Amino acid sequence: MSDHNPNFSVQPPWIEYPGKEPTWGGWRQGYSEGWLDDIWFPFWRKLTPEEKSAYLEEFPPPDEDWLLYMTEYWK
């Protein structure tokens, strides 16, 4: 995976936690909550809109729910 953009040092939630939906209760408790709050959100929120688009091209969301969360709810 050396072809990945070096700015994209964090894998998306659907790869980090395979099979989990964006509404999964684990995002609000335990280790997965810490990962989301301490790693994912800071990484995602520092990206520019152009970088977010490139990220979603490199790591396409697995379904429409994930795409909605990534582009609307978790901006």
C-alpha positions in Angstrom: 0.0 0.0 0.0 2.9 2.3 -0.5 0.8 4.1 -3.3 -1.4 5.7 -0.6 -1.2 9.4 -0.1 1.2 10.0 2.9 -1.3 12.6 4.2 -3.7 9.8 4.6 -2.0 8.1 7.5 -5.3 7.0 9.2 -7.5 4.3 7.7 -11.2 5.0 7.5 -13.5 3.6 10.2 -14.9 0.9 7.9 -11.4 -0.5 7.5 -10.4 0.0 11.1 -13.6 -1.6 12.3 -14.8 -3.8 9.5 -18.5 -4.6 9.4 -19.5 -1.8 11.8 -22.0 0.8 10.6 -21.7 4.5 11.3 -24.5 4.2 13.8 -22.8 1.4 15.7 -23.1 1.9 19.5 -19.4 1.1 19.9 -18.5 4.5 18.6 -19.9 5.8 21.9 -18.0 3.5 24.3 -14.7 1.8 25.0 -11.7 1.7 22.7 -13.6 2.4 19.5 -14.9 5.6 21.0 -11.4 6.7 21.9 -10.2 5.9 18.4 -13.0 7.9 16.8 -12.6 10.9 19.1 -8.8 10.9 19.5 -7.6 9.7 16.1 -10.3 9.7 13.4 -12.1 13.1 14.0 -8.9 15.1 14.5 -7.4 13.6 11.3 -10.6 14.0 9.2 -11.4 17.5 10.4 -7.9 18.8 9.5 -8.3 17.8 5.8 -9.3 20.3 3.3 -12.5 19.7 1.2 -10.2 18.7 -1.7 -8.2 16.3 0.5 -11.5 14.8 1.8 -12.6 14.2 -1.8 -9.3 12.5 -2.6 -9.5 10.4 0.6 -12.9 9.2 -0.3 -11.7 8.3 -3.8 -8.8 6.4 -2.3 -10.9 4.7 0.4 -14.5 4.5 -1.1 -17.1 4.2 1.6 -18.7 0.7 1.5 -22.3 2.0 1.3 -24.5 5.1 1.2 -24.8 5.3 5.0 -21.0 5.7 5.3 -20.9 8.2 2.5 -23.6 10.3 4.2 -21.8 10.2 7.5 -18.5 11.2 5.9 -19.9 14.0 3.8 -22.7 15.4 6.0 -22.7 14.3 9.6 -19.0 13.9 10.4 -17.7 17.0 8.6 
